[in-house]
Amino acid sequence: MAQFSVSGSVGLITLQNAPVNALSAWVRQGIVDMMERALREPEVKSVVICGQKGTFCGGADIKEFGTNMTGPPLIPMIHAIEAAAKPVVAAIEGVALGGGLELALGCHYRIAHSKAKLGLPEVTLGLLPAAGGSQRLPRLIGVPAALDLITTGRHVTAAEALLLGIVDQVTDHNTVDAAVKFASSVAGQSLDARRISTFPCPRPADVDALLEGAMWKVRRIARGAIAPVACVQAVRAAATLPYAQGMEREKELMATLFTSGQARALQYCFFAQRAVGRWSMPSGDRWDTSEPRPVHKAAVIGLGTMGSGISVALVQAGLSVVAVETHEKQLMEAKQAITGMLERGAKRRGVKPAFDKIRYSHNIQPLADVDLVIEAVFEDMALKEKVFQQLSAVCKPGTYLCTNTSGLDIDHLAAQTRNPELVVGMHFFAPAHVMELLEVVYGPRSSPQAVATAMQLGKKMGKVSVAVGNCRGFVGNRMLKPYLEQASFLLEEGATPELVDGVLEEFGFAMGVFRMSDLSGLDVGWRVRQADGLVVPHATAGRQARVRRGCRYSPLGDLLCEQGRFGQKTGRGWYRYDKPGSHLAKPDPWLHSFLEEYRARHGLVVRRIDHQEVLERCLYALINEGFRILEDGIAAGPEDIDVIYVSGYSWPRHRGGPMFYASIVGLTKVLERLEHYHRAHPDVPNLQPCSLLRKLVASGSPPVNKWREVMKTLHSQL
Ligand code: 3H9
């Protein structure tokens, strides 16, 4: 709702809808009623709109979307504010986002607190600012700046908003008091020059080229998302049409977006991300309710790429860090790399680099007083065992011992220590100071407080933290394995890396599976397979070359590694690169002949493989493993898997994550196609549909938010 009070001659309308004062039906009704009252009452000469508890407004109520919306619509409400005969001032504290900023743009003046954030993030929800935002913002700040804000959805600080001309004043003091004072100073003044909808849109001479450039750019980076394209079209309308016609265009474009599957997927992602972060709900709905312990001082052991990135992320989160590397040369290189990353990060954020927060050491002795350690040494169990034994002896009682392993057994490492309950996994993704995903892995003996502390630390580091159970590869990498394997089988059967990658990139992945493998290095998986005894020297393998443990196995990746083709770093992999380290993947005639020879040697008959088969085999094998993960109780729900894939594996957000995607495609269809491929390739692993998928189909294929009810009947480790 909205509350009304009067301060001198100023009417104060306060939005009251915790936690973000979203514009739900009753809030809109409150604003309409209170505005009418303010305009009616003769002693009120001007009006201030603010939000309760230091937050102006987080925009339209996203929970209302897709429901039968009631209450006054937003657009006429904002128009009525703009048309008011008394000055209306928005007092912006906390956030003014989406509909919240659109409400502020309908006001005649805007005063923001210096810590406020403003923006039009609708594009991230598959929408556009359709309460006049796409038409008013370009009129206020010009086409280029409006395009930037509307197509990216980025939030700006109050200082940038002032510079751009979005707000009229910024204050460090009480914003509502400042706004009331300001409102009384402008009472009675003409508002002709304050109604943004009446402004002509400032048009640069090259506006057409500018809009075309913007369209080209969003199409290139949108990976098939339609909202950024609609945002450019809406700004084009602002730049080329009178306001009323522009509003019509905004409405048309919004109508298409609003009911699209992409908007549904993106809004699902918004809520899923919040749900997995709320892993310790007091209701006990999720697995734990433990209080995290504060972490002020942390240590990182092993300063390779991962350890260096983790150290930077910890320093940037304000922690004191001891960074340990036993090899002199590696320590020197890491110091240089970390200094560079801290410098660049500080420059981007407009602050001083916190070099004094990090201390380097050759040994673990200075770790005696740290609250938490993250081990990031080479992925070798024997080495990690030793590190955990040493840590357990050196660190003070109660220090949490975390490992950044990407798939080794957490419980085995915990067993090396005196207090296994203090051991958890913190699986970061490279580069660790940039990638937002963190898998927090709890072993059977990890204490709830250890997990709570790792989750809280992840949040402090700005990560999307997801608690997952302990199994080979955890959630993300475990699902990746069948995806990579299917891609390799497809090559054996007649596909090329270009075909497979093309299909996956068209689906929306930033990179296809082969390009991605080249980037991360083919040798990483090769070493793991070697340790698992799966790599057999090809020359001596004979008939067994394509079989391991009774299942079909594709040794293609191993064969490339045997030839020193590790991907980008060696200039050769599934593609060729002009020089080692270069990023531009080019089709490699050598690889094509190698595949032909390989197929001939093994008597494989080449078939024409179409796009549908590539997509279905790669994605459905991955999804099938997701169902197994749910069945095993390794992820708490489908949302957890989806957040992991969207945040860490470049799954296109506008498709909502693999489990959401499966529910949209239809579980019956996923099951049917897996059965089809399993029949066609009975010896290929991971195509046999798992029992949870069958069970869900038998239960009538409920929507993704109802899967838990079916899963409840299954065993859970959580
Ligand atoms: C729009 O405005 C369309 C219009 O242009 C046109 C219409 C015609 N609605 O993130 P948090 C909930 S589209 C409903 O954890 P923080 C959120 O789910 C909207 N609920 O807090 C969570 O609930 P729970 C454009 C919302 O402090 C709780 O509030 N606006 C909304 O880290 C706390 O959220 C946006 O895209 C909402 N609009 O961050 C802004 N917003 O406790 C979306 C939040 O049950 N919101 N909730 O899990 C945000 O970006 C962040 O929530 C915000 C606060 C920065 C505001």
Residues whose N, C-alpha, C, O or C-beta is under 5 A from the ligand:
A	BS01	3H9	P19 V20 A22 G58 G59 A60 D61 I62 K63 L74 V95 L97 G98 G99 P121 E122 L128 P129 A130 A131 R274
